[in-house]
Amino acid sequence: MRWSNETPEVAVCTTAPMSPDGDRLFVYGTLVDPRRLDQVLGRRHAGERLRARLLGYQRRAVESYAYPFIVAVEGGVVDGVLVLDLSPHDLTTLDAYEDVEDGVYRRERVEVEAWGCGPGALRLLAYAYVAGPALANSIGR
């Protein structure tokens, strides 16, 4: 694996792109709780979880919708967890949980900063669930 440093505090992995199966997911709401993730997946998720941050988005909550969601906002930052080692079936299951088919959320490819064993952050591609058209319409966006 080859690493390069763009800045002293952020290492960029140049040989670990997201797999074609999209095995990484940035979570920021109910799925941050490993027990909830296990419940949704119907099994114990044994994959890694890393502290992570998503730049260019903002976490929102409104009275008319019970769950948090994120929207693209210049200068925004969302703290969360990067869940690794998800299968294509896991992502399909999570899409159903997030009501992707109904447009409540949509799964979008993003770049996150994640912290593992070392002192610096890694920039990795992942998916994240962002506000979909149905949610945006219901909150007047």
Kinemage of the C-alpha trace (Angstrom):
@kinemage 1
@onewidth
@group {chain A} dominant
@subgroup {mainchain}
@vectorlist {calphas} color= white
{ca met a 1} P 0.000 0.000 0.000
{ca arg a 2} L 1.359 3.414 -0.910
{ca trp a 3} L 0.618 6.531 1.132
{ca ser a 4} L 1.221 10.155 0.349
{ca asn a 5} L 0.912 13.181 2.590
{ca glu a 6} L -1.036 16.157 1.269
{ca thr a 7} L -0.751 17.903 4.603
{ca pro a 8} L 1.045 16.831 7.769
{ca glu a 9} L -2.215 15.818 9.432
{ca val a 10} L -3.984 14.033 6.538
{ca ala a 11} L -2.584 10.985 4.782
{ca val a 12} L -4.176 10.051 1.480
{ca cys a 13} L -4.404 6.387 0.610
{ca thr a 14} L -3.623 6.113 -3.097
{ca thr a 15} L -4.164 2.367 -3.539
{ca ala a 16} L -7.281 1.641 -1.500
{ca pro a 17} L -10.186 2.893 -3.596
{ca met a 18} L -13.679 1.885 -2.648
{ca ser a 19} L -14.379 -1.608 -3.848
{ca pro a 20} L -16.846 -2.063 -6.702
{ca asp a 21} L -19.204 -3.437 -4.054
{ca gly a 22} L -19.038 -0.202 -2.011
{ca asp a 23} L -17.972 -1.768 1.240
{ca arg a 24} L -17.669 1.477 3.288
{ca leu a 25} L -20.473 3.552 4.768
{ca phe a 26} L -20.254 6.828 6.678
{ca val a 27} L -22.945 6.904 9.374
{ca tyr a 28} L -23.959 9.821 11.587
{ca gly a 29} L -27.325 8.967 13.157
{ca thr a 30} L -28.986 5.850 14.523
{ca leu a 31} L -26.530 3.522 12.739
{ca val a 32} L -23.622 4.904 14.791
{ca asp a 33} L -24.829 2.539 17.531
{ca pro a 34} L -23.343 -0.896 16.686
{ca arg a 35} L -26.360 -2.643 18.228
{ca arg a 36} L -28.707 -0.778 15.882
{ca leu a 37} L -26.550 -1.631 12.861
{ca asp a 38} L -26.561 -5.307 13.890
{ca gln a 39} L -30.334 -5.202 14.298
{ca val a 40} L -30.855 -3.656 10.855
{ca leu a 41} L -28.445 -6.097 9.169
{ca gly a 42} L -29.971 -9.072 10.984
{ca arg a 43} L -26.546 -10.254 12.083
{ca arg a 44} L -23.540 -9.119 14.077
{ca his a 45} L -21.392 -6.835 11.944
{ca ala a 46} L -17.819 -7.921 12.632
{ca gly a 47} L -16.154 -5.374 10.342
{ca glu a 48} L -14.089 -2.413 11.428
{ca arg a 49} L -15.495 0.929 12.545
{ca leu a 50} L -13.415 4.106 12.446
{ca arg a 51} L -14.015 7.589 13.808
{ca ala a 52} L -14.685 9.749 10.760
{ca arg a 53} L -15.578 13.214 9.517
{ca leu a 54} L -17.412 14.290 6.378
{ca leu a 55} L -16.546 17.726 5.016
{ca gly a 56} L -18.922 19.806 2.912
{ca tyr a 57} L -22.096 18.538 4.592
{ca gln a 58} L -24.168 19.560 7.578
{ca arg a 59} L -26.266 17.408 9.904
{ca arg a 60} L -29.815 18.695 10.269
{ca ala a 61} L -32.800 17.897 12.441
{ca val a 62} L -36.302 19.275 12.094
{ca glu a 63} L -39.423 18.817 14.213
{ca ser a 64} L -41.379 17.400 11.294
{ca tyr a 65} L -38.968 14.473 10.794
{ca ala a 66} L -37.836 12.170 13.601
{ca tyr a 67} L -34.331 11.344 12.334
{ca pro a 68} L -31.231 13.377 11.504
{ca phe a 69} L -30.188 13.851 7.898
{ca ile a 70} L -27.342 15.538 6.085
{ca val a 71} L -27.289 18.043 3.264
{ca ala a 72} L -24.427 19.475 1.225
{ca val a 73} L -23.328 22.823 2.709
{ca glu a 74} L -20.150 24.667 1.823
{ca gly a 75} L -17.881 24.664 4.874
{ca gly a 76} L -20.036 22.111 6.707
{ca val a 77} L -18.641 19.296 8.841
{ca val a 78} L -20.364 16.146 10.096
{ca asp a 79} L -18.722 13.838 12.641
{ca gly a 80} L -19.613 10.173 12.494
{ca val a 81} L -18.330 6.645 12.056
{ca leu a 82} L -16.979 4.878 8.983
{ca val a 83} L -18.315 1.326 8.832
{ca leu a 84} L -16.100 -1.005 6.810
{ca asp a 85} L -16.522 -4.489 5.382
{ca leu a 86} L -20.126 -4.246 4.243
{ca ser a 87} L -21.363 -6.631 1.566
{ca pro a 88} L -23.567 -5.707 -1.396
{ca his a 89} L -26.428 -7.453 0.439
{ca asp a 90} L -25.746 -5.292 3.518
{ca leu a 91} L -26.020 -2.135 1.417
{ca thr a 92} L -29.299 -3.330 -0.104
{ca thr a 93} L -30.620 -3.984 3.405
{ca leu a 94} L -29.471 -0.539 4.556
{ca asp a 95} L -31.063 1.083 1.486
{ca ala a 96} L -34.391 -0.424 2.573
{ca tyr a 97} L -33.893 0.802 6.153
{ca glu a 98} L -33.151 4.330 4.876
{ca asp a 99} L -36.182 4.316 2.526
{ca val a 100} L -34.036 4.956 -0.544
{ca glu a 101} L -36.675 3.573 -2.905
{ca asp a 102} L -39.200 6.097 -1.558
{ca gly a 103} L -36.744 8.985 -1.935
{ca val a 104} L -36.416 9.753 1.777
{ca tyr a 105} L -32.649 9.316 1.615
{ca arg a 106} L -30.303 8.625 -1.244
{ca arg a 107} L -26.990 6.799 -1.039
{ca glu a 108} L -24.231 9.073 -2.315
{ca arg a 109} L -20.504 8.496 -2.814
{ca val a 110} L -18.434 10.806 -0.606
{ca glu a 111} L -14.868 11.244 0.598
{ca val a 112} L -14.378 11.046 4.353
{ca glu a 113} L -11.515 11.615 6.735
{ca ala a 114} L -11.112 8.601 9.024
{ca trp a 115} L -8.850 7.871 11.961
{ca gly a 116} L -7.526 4.390 12.608
{ca cys a 117} L -4.380 3.362 14.444
{ca gly a 118} L -2.124 6.215 13.367
{ca pro a 119} L -2.115 9.851 14.420
{ca gly a 120} L -3.284 11.236 11.075
{ca ala a 121} L -6.520 11.003 9.152
{ca leu a 122} L -6.962 8.914 6.022
{ca arg a 123} L -9.089 10.137 3.131
{ca leu a 124} L -11.276 7.309 1.919
{ca leu a 125} L -14.195 6.934 -0.453
{ca ala a 126} L -17.421 5.714 1.122
{ca tyr a 127} L -21.154 5.953 0.787
{ca ala a 128} L -23.358 8.146 2.960
{ca tyr a 129} L -27.112 8.517 3.178
{ca val a 130} L -28.062 12.120 2.418
{ca ala a 131} L -31.483 13.761 2.313
{ca gly a 132} L -33.361 12.465 -0.705
{ca pro a 133} L -35.946 14.330 -2.769
{ca ala a 134} L -38.950 13.178 -0.703
{ca leu a 135} L -37.336 14.345 2.539
{ca ala a 136} L -36.168 17.630 1.019
{ca asn a 137} L -39.691 18.312 -0.308
{ca ser a 138} L -41.320 17.483 3.028
{ca ile a 139} L -39.123 19.985 4.899
{ca gly a 140} L -39.471 22.702 2.271
{ca arg a 141} L -35.984 22.645 0.748
